[in-house]
Amino acid sequence: CQLRTFQNVDYQNKTMKDFVAMIIGLPSVSGEKRVEEDLKAAIENITGQPVVGVSVAWDFADKEEDVTAALEKALSEMETNPDPLPAPQMNAVRQKLYDTERSLLDLPDPDADPNAPNSDIEEEREPAPEIVKSLRSSPRAFVVFPSQEVMEDSVRAVNTHRTGDMK
């Protein structure tokens, strides 16, 4: 019953999956190349149809920690949290409790230099552009088209050309 309801709603409404095709069987390519741009141009050339964008999947298992750290750093830089308020004047006992609480809750130190690196580990990590260059693409990519009709025509054209399988 639930599956039929989903299929009915999906049939009656256009969703992202109606505009997207997946390419399977791509060769592994270095992150130094502009894979998405090259693939987009190739698909537009083969199909004669416009492509909104291409997203290649990347194999980053060996660099997962570095990729995660780079993403977390980029996100924290984008956050618009206000600067922490200065710590109030406290006696020695209250200061000790405050420091313990701040440490346990992982709160920022209001007296710390905001431009100082957070940890030694952060400095040892590879910069994000170098991480990207060291990655290899996976055999799959997603191609976004402006409409379902354009996507279906493009899938037919690519499958006729046989540069890979597009579904």
N, C-alpha and C positions, 0 to 999 in steps of 0.2 A: 504494500500500500504506500509506504513512504517513498520507495524507489519510483513508483508510477507518478506520484505527486511531483517529485523532483523532475522527472523526465517531462512531464506536462508543462511545468513552469519553465523549464529550460527551453522547450520547444516554442513556447509563446513569447519568450523574451530574448533579446540579443544580450549576450554576455561576452566577456573578454575571450573566452575560448572560441567564439565564433569568428574572431579576427586574428587568431594566432595559429601558426603552423610550427611543427617541430621538425627540424632537420636531424637525421640520424646518419652516422657514418662519416663524419668529418675527420680529417687527419688532425693529429695533435700538432699544435702550433705554439711557438714561444710567445710569452706575454710581451715581448719587445715589439711584436707586430700589431698593427691596428686591425685585428681580426674582424671585429664587428663592422667597421666601416668598409673593409674589403668585401666581406660577405654580403653586406647590404647592396653594394654597387654591383656585385656579380648577379645577385638575384634580380635586381631591377633590369640588368642587361639581358638576362636569359628570358625573363617573363614579359618585359615591356610594361610592367606594372609598378606603381609606386610602393615603397616600403616605408612604414613609419619608423621602425627601428629593429635592431637585431640584438639579442642577448645571448652570448656564448656562455656555456657552463664551463667553469674552470676547475681543474683538479688541484686542490690546495691542501690535500691531506698531510703532506710533509711540512707544510708551513702554517698549519691551522692556528697554532698559538700566536705566531707573528701577525697573521691576518686579523685574528680576533683582537689582539692588542692595538693594532693600527686602527681598526674600526671603533673600538672603545675610545681611543684617544681623539679621533675625529669627532665622534659624537659629543664627548665632553667639551671639546672646544666650541661646538655649536650651541651648547646649552646656554640659556640666558639667565642662569641663576644669579641673583644679586650677590655682591661681595658679602662675606660673613660680617656680622656686627662685631665690633671690638669686644673683647671679654670684659665683663664688669670687674670692678675692684673687689678682691676677695681676700679673706684671711687664709692662712696656710692650709688649714684643714679643708676648707671649701675649695681652694685651688686644687688640691690633690683629688678630691672627689670629681671636680669639673674635668680635670685632665683624664681621669679614668673613664668617665662617662663619654667624653669626646673620642677616646681611643676605642672603646667598646662599640660605639655607634658609627665609627669611621667618619666622624665629622671633620671638616677642614679646620686647620689651626688658624685662627684669625690673625695671629702674629707672623705667620709664615710668608715668605716672599712668593707672590703669585706667579712669578716668572721662573722660579726654581723648578728643576725636574722633580717629579713625584717620587721617583725611586731610581736606584742604580740600574735595575732591570730595564727600565724604559730607555736609558741611554744606550744599552747594549743591543737593543733590537734594531733590526734592519729598517731603514726608512721605507715608507709605504710604496713609493715608485719603484724601488729596487725589489721589493717583494713581488710586485705585479710582474716585473720583467722576468723574474725567476720561475713564474708559474707556466704550466702547459694547459692548453685548452682541452676540454673533454670532447668526445665525439658527437655531442649534442648542442643544438642552438635553437632558440625560439625566435621566430620572425613575426613581427606585428604588422598587419596590413590595415589600410583605412576602412575596409568593409569586408563582410563575409564573402561577397561576390568576388572581390579582388583576390581574397585569400584562396578561394576555390579555383579560380582561373590560374593563379600562380602555382598552386600545387600540381595541377594538371600539366602546366608547361615545364616545371622542373622535373616531374616524373618522366615526361617525354624526353627531356634532355639527358636524364640519368647521370647527374653529377652526385647523386646521393639520394636518399629517400626522404621525402617530405610528406608529413601526415597532418 
